[in-house]
Amino acid sequence: MPNALHFGRSASLPAGRSTRAPVQKSRGAGAAPRIDAQGYFDGYASLFGVADLGRDVVMPGAFRASLAQRTAIGVKQLWQHDPRNPVGEWLEIAEDQRGLRVLGRLDLELPKARELHRLITRGSVDGLSIGFKAESEKRDLETGLRRLEKLDLWEISIVTFPLLPQARIAPRGDGRGPLGSGAHAAAFSRRRMAQF
């Protein structure tokens, strides 16, 4: 059923799965997520070719058409896939060879975003999860995996338990360069002004 809506990907675990499974993090002990004082952070919301706990596999290029139409600003940033809890904005969303890389900013004027900032800084929350409509998919009868080939991306949430355990806010010390110098905000502002 290719037109099914998929919200709450972090919350809808397969039958028999414990919500404790995603707690195992891929990074080493003590590697807290990287977020700066202004609320800027980056990471991967989806990885290509990796099965999530619901047995879905996102294929390279799955987001291309959606991102061309909607752009990062049109993709909502939510807390736990709850449309009543927007917490910031996505500044950049792009496919690279690994998956769907994102740069976002929490709106620290919102109480929930300030709470999330503290939780992310402490390493208590670091999951990312996508909300989408599948427009093209194929079921692999041999493995039972559903290969998602084209997705309409509606939102990316910060979550406690991502259905794809590797979808995380980038940890400190991952070699991607510093957040916090204001460079992200300045670069974003220049790009936005160029659009007008």
C-alpha positions in Angstrom: 0.0 0.0 0.0 2.2 2.8 -1.3 0.1 5.7 -0.1 0.2 4.9 3.6 1.2 7.8 5.9 4.0 7.2 8.2 4.0 9.5 11.2 5.4 8.5 14.6 8.0 6.2 13.0 9.8 6.2 16.4 6.8 5.1 18.3 5.3 2.4 16.1 7.6 -0.5 16.9 7.0 -3.9 15.4 5.0 -6.5 17.4 7.1 -8.1 20.0 9.8 -5.3 20.0 10.6 -3.7 23.3 11.0 0.1 23.4 14.3 -0.6 25.0 15.9 -1.9 21.8 16.8 1.6 20.4 18.5 2.7 23.6 21.8 1.1 22.5 23.7 3.9 20.9 26.3 3.5 18.2 28.6 6.1 19.7 31.0 5.5 22.6 30.3 6.3 26.2 30.4 10.0 27.0 30.0 11.3 23.4 27.2 13.7 23.9 25.4 15.2 20.9 26.8 18.4 19.5 24.5 21.4 19.8 25.6 25.0 20.2 24.4 27.8 22.5 22.1 29.2 19.8 20.5 25.8 19.3 22.2 24.8 16.0 22.8 21.1 15.5 23.3 18.6 12.6 23.1 14.9 12.1 21.4 12.2 9.9 17.7 11.7 9.9 17.8 8.6 7.7 20.5 6.3 6.4 20.4 4.7 3.0 20.4 0.9 2.7 20.0 0.3 6.4 16.9 -1.6 7.7 15.1 0.1 10.6 13.3 -1.8 13.4 10.1 -1.8 11.3 12.0 -3.5 8.4 11.9 -0.5 6.1 15.0 0.4 4.0 15.3 3.9 2.5 17.0 3.8 -0.9 19.3 6.5 -2.3 17.4 9.2 -4.1 14.2 8.6 -2.1 13.9 12.2 -0.9 15.1 14.0 -4.1 11.8 14.9 -5.6 10.2 15.9 -2.2 13.1 18.1 -1.3 13.1 19.8 -4.7 9.4 20.6 -4.2 9.2 21.4 -0.5 12.8 22.5 0.4 14.1 22.4 4.0 11.9 25.3 5.2 8.8 23.3 4.2 9.7 20.3 6.3 8.6 20.7 9.9 10.8 20.2 12.9 8.7 18.5 15.6 9.2 16.8 19.0 8.2 13.1 19.0 6.2 13.5 15.7 3.6 15.6 17.5 2.2 18.4 15.2 1.3 20.3 18.3 5.0 20.5 19.3 7.0 22.3 16.7 10.4 23.1 18.3 12.4 24.8 15.6 13.3 24.8 11.9 15.4 22.8 9.4 17.9 25.1 7.7 19.4 22.5 5.4 18.3 19.0 4.4 20.2 17.1 1.7 21.0 13.7 0.5 24.6 12.6 0.5 26.2 9.2 0.0 25.3 8.1 3.5 21.8 9.3 3.9 19.7 12.3 4.7 21.9 14.9 6.4 20.2 17.8 8.3 21.1 21.1 9.8 18.5 22.5 12.2 18.0 25.1 14.9 15.9 24.9 18.0 13.7 28.0 18.6 15.0 28.8 22.1 12.1 31.2 22.7 9.9 28.2 23.0 9.9 26.5 26.5 9.9 23.0 24.9 12.9 23.9 22.7 14.8 25.2 25.8 14.0 21.9 27.6 15.2 19.9 24.5 18.4 22.0 24.3 19.2 20.9 27.9 18.4 17.3 27.2 20.4 17.2 24.0 23.4 18.9 25.6 23.3 16.3 28.4 23.0 13.4 25.9 19.6 12.4 27.2 18.0 12.9 23.8 19.7 12.6 20.4 17.4 10.6 18.1 16.0 11.8 14.7 13.1 10.3 12.9 11.3 11.0 9.6 7.5 11.5 9.0 6.6 10.7 5.4 4.2 9.3 2.8 5.6 6.4 0.8 5.0 7.2 -2.9 7.0 4.3 -4.4 8.1 1.1 -2.5 8.9 -2.5 -3.2 8.6 -5.5 -0.9 11.5 -7.9 -0.9 9.7 -11.2 -0.6 12.9 -13.1 0.3 13.9 -10.8 3.3 10.5 -9.3 4.1 12.1 -5.8 3.9 10.2 -2.9 2.4 12.4 -0.8 0.1 11.3 2.8 0.1 12.2 4.3 -3.3 10.3 7.6 -3.3 9.1 9.4 -0.2 7.2 12.6 0.4 9.0 14.0 3.4 6.7 16.0 5.7 8.5 16.3 8.9 11.7 15.3 10.8 11.3 14.9 14.6 13.7 15.0 17.5 12.8 11.8 19.3 13.8 9.7 22.3 13.8 6.3 20.5 14.4 6.5 16.7 13.1 3.5 14.8 16.4 3.7 12.9 18.8 3.5 15.9 21.6 5.1 13.9 19.6 8.2 13.0 21.1 10.7 15.5 22.2 14.2 16.1 25.9 14.3 15.4 28.1 13.6 18.5 30.8 15.9 19.6 34.1 15.2 18.1 32.9 13.5 14.9 35.2 15.6 12.8 32.6 17.6 10.9 33.7 21.0 12.1 32.4 23.2 14.9 29.0 24.5 15.5 28.7 27.6 17.7 30.7 30.2 15.8 27.6 31.6 14.3 28.9 30.5 10.9 25.8 28.4 10.2 23.4 31.2 11.0 25.4 33.6 8.8 25.6 31.2 5.9 21.9 30.4 6.2 21.0 34.1 6.3 23.1 34.8 3.1 21.4 31.9 1.3 18.0 33.1 2.4 18.6 36.6 1.3 19.8 35.4 -2.1 16.4 33.8 -2.7 14.6 37.2 -2.6 
